[in-house]
């Protein structure tokens, strides 16, 4: 059991409570002051009876779970990340970088029963909230590893069909990822027809820097989806000759919509329009 206390969420201007992994004897007035002044250095969870959200800093939501439907994807960017299924609908192994509230891990675990899922998370304070977000237990299909993703990927001996990069700090994409060596390592750990989906979050200049480095590792055949919550999701492919056959992909999207309930068709059409656009239209 974790030491966990709660404080009112008034500093967030929302009705609810904030859950903190702190000793029971901690000074709640001091904690509220740190939260209000954005000086609290650990992740925390907001709950209002309907949703639970993981935060590193306010107002940036790291993860969200609807309490009544804990395995659903409520944030637009997480739904967009599942767009990898347009290209790899039945993966054997999915590597997820960044646990957060476990939205991607849970959805993949419950919706793709033949896939093995490995989730890598650096921060033990994030993992400590796993019970609140109903993370599936570890077993032969589901593995959670607490370590630096840069080191983990560098040491991988197996390949993955899909790699989901969702490692963020309080400002956006983890700075350690903005390195050509890291993305070349990701490229090397993909199967021959593998796909990467990456959450682009944070300042626009940071996103551009990551796309430039990603392009040097994977080549120019990137697809970028503009997500309604302000994020972007970029898809990169191991096969240098990859060329999407959009009519077939849209037929697959319609089937995936019926099976999984996500709007894959709009995602497919958005990606197709992005590919048609002129250079610079991604931004």
Secondary structure, 3 states (H helix, E strand, C coil): CCCCEEEECHHHCCCCEEEECCCCCCCHHHHHHHHHCCCCCCCEEEECCCEEEEECCCCCEEEEEECCECCCCCCHHHHHHHHHHHCCCCCCEEEEECCCCCHHHHHHHHHCCCCEEEEEECCHHHHCCCCCCCCCCCCCCEEEEECCHHHHHHHCCCCEEEEEECCECCCCECHHHCCHHHHHHHHHCEEEEEEEEEEECCCHHHHHHHHHHHHHHHCCCCEEEECCCCCEEEEEECCCCCCCCHHHHHHHHHHHHHHHCCCHHHHHHHHHHHHHCCCCCCC
